Amino acid sequence: MSRDDILIEITPQVLMKAYACGIFPMAESADDPALHWIEPQNRGVLPLDAVHVPSRLRKTIRSTHLKVRIDTDYEGVIDGCAGSREGRDSTWINGRIRALYRELFRLGHCHTVEVWNDDRLVGGLYGVALDGVFFGESMFSYERDASKIALVYLAARLIHGGFRLLDTQFVTEHLKQFGTIEIDRSAFHRRLEQALGQFADFNRLSIDASPEDILRIIAAAHRST
């Protein structure tokens, strides 16, 4: 982990090269203008052929009135991810992070999965797509299960689009319930190298995919292994 000199410009192109090397930026706080480059010794990954959807959540996905949208509100998602929440008053998302990922979003590398209650954004996540890898960055939820729904929809989209690796960076109790595992740095780099250079299409799955479509895609990935 090293501290980035605030005078050095980090462009979206530099950021994408960093992802390809297995590192990503974080800030100490929203008020800190500098960035740290992070490469964890142990890395969280969610195997796309072993995504677990808890039974209660499957029922919720089938019956919920919440709707999922893709790539319609970057600013809303980044605000949600940067907001304070129970057990956390500060955020690592500073102004430089916001600007960098906004540019990646404009270029089509950063994506959002959003959960809406009518016209109100109530949960979601964002991350970066590079070849056959999706690097998950952060998620948030204002209503029960909203971020969980977003993660399930993301997993189905990645499976359908031919992605090979979903990097969660770290492992949390929230992510463990979906099958997220922890691997060491060398194992992560082997998986990363295998997925880079592989064609994948984040937009291959229709934005109108039904809840049954989503669950069917995840179940089929299990059966194919």
N, C-alpha and C positions, 0 to 999 in steps of 0.2 A: 504494500500500500504506500503510495507516495502522494505528496501534496503538489497540485498543479499550480504553477506560478500564474497569478491572475492576469499577468500581462501577455501570456501566451494565448493566442486565439485557438479555440477548439472548434473546428468546423464540423458540419455534419459528415463530411467525408472522413475526417480524422476519427470521429466517433464510430463510424461503421467499421473502420479498420481495427479499432480497439475491440469491438465486439467479436470480430473474426479471430482475435488473439485471446479471447476469453476474459477480457476485462471490461469494466463498466464504471461510470462516474457516479459519485454521490457527494453531497455537501454536508457539512457538519450541521447546518441549520438553514432555515429560509433566509436568514440575515447575513450569512457568510457568503461572500462573493466568490470564494475559491472552491475548487473541486478536488476531491480525492479520487484517484484511480483505485478500484477495488478488484482483487482477484482472490476470492475466498480459498482457503486450504481445502475446505469441504464444500461441495456444491449441491444445491437442490435441483432435482430434475423430476418431471412427471412423465413416466413412460406412456406414450400415446397408445400403446397396445395393451395397457393395463389400467386405464382410468376407471376408478371406482366411483359410482354414483350411488350414494346411500338411498335406501328404499324410500325414506320419507321425502327426500329431495326429488326423487323421480316422480312421486305423486304430486309434489308441488309444481314441478315443471309442466306436468300434464294439465294441471287445473288452474294455474295462476292467471290473474288478469294482467300481470306485468308483461311488457313487450320488450323484445331485444332489438336494438338497432346497432349498425356497424358504421363506424367512422363518420358520425354526424355531428359530434360535439366534443372536439378535443379540449377546448377551454373548460367545459363543464367537468370532464373527467379529470383533468389535471388539478382543478380546484378541489374536487372531491378527494383525490389521493393526497393532496397537500394539507387538507384540513385536519384539525385536531380531532382526536377520538378518545374513547375510554382507554386510559393507561398511557396515552401519548399526547403531550401538549405541543410538541414541536415537530417539524418535518425536515426531511433532508432535501426537499424539492425547493431549490432557490430560483432566482431569476434566470440564471444561466441555463439551468436544467429546463425550465419552461421554454426558453427561446430555442434551445437546441432541438428539443423534441417537437416543438411546433414546426420547425423547418423540416425535420424528418417526416412529420405528418404530411406536410405540403408535398414532399418528394415521393410519398407513397411507401415509406419504410416503417413509419410508426403507425400503429393501428389502435383503435379503441373498440371495445365491446361494451355497450351501454344498456342499462336496464331502466325502463321508463314506466312510470305510473301515470298514464294519460300524458300530459305535457310536462311532467316533472321527472327530472333525472334522479333516480334513487339508488343507483349503484353502477359499478362497472370496473373496468381495468384498462390498462394500456401496456403496450410492449412494442418490440422492434422485430421485424421480419428480415432475415438475411438468408437467401438461398433456402435450404431445408431446415433452418433453425428459427424458432421464435423465442425471443428473450423477454420473458415477462418482467415488468418493472414494478407495478404497484396496482392495488385494487382498493375499493372502498365500498361501503354500504350504508345507506340511510334507513333502509327497511330490511326486515328479516329475510335472509336468503338471497338478497339481491346480488351480492358479490359471488355467491356460490353458483347462482344461475349463470352469471357472466362467464365464470370459469368453465362450466360444462359446455356452454355454447362455443367458447373459444376452442376447447379440446376437439369438439366435433368438426369445427371449421378447419383446424389444422390437420386432422386425420383425413378429411375429405380432400384437402388441398395438397396432400402428399408430403407434408412436413415430417421430418425424421426425429426432431428433438425439441422438447419444450423445457427451456431453462427457467427455473423459478428463483434462481440465485441462492436463496436460503430455504431452509425447511422450517415451517411453523406447524403448530397443532392444526390450524385451519387447513393447511395444504395436505397434511398427512392423511386426513380422512378421504382424500381423493386418490391416494396411492403414491404421493410424492415420496421419493427416496433421497438419501444423501449418499454421494459418491465422492471419492477423493479427486484432487485436482488432475492427476494424470489420467484417471478414468474419464473425467469430463472432457479433457482435451481429445482423447481418442474418439469419443462420441461426436464432439464438435467437428473434428476433421472429416469424419464419415458423412456428416450432414451438409457441410459446406460444399458448394459446387453442385449440389443436387437441386433439380428444379422443383419448385413448389409454388402454389398459387393460393394466396390468402383469400382471394375473391371467387374461387371456383364454386363454393357453396352459395346457393341463392340466399339473398337477404330475407326472403320469405319462407325459409325452411321452417317447417312446423316443429313443435316439441317432439312429436313422434319421430320425425326425421332425425333430429338431434340425437335422441336416445338410441335409435336404430344404428346410426353410424358408429357410436361408441361401442355398442354391443357387437357389431360386426368386426370391429378391430380386435376384440377379445377372441372371437372365434377363428380369426385368420392366423393366430399365433400358435 
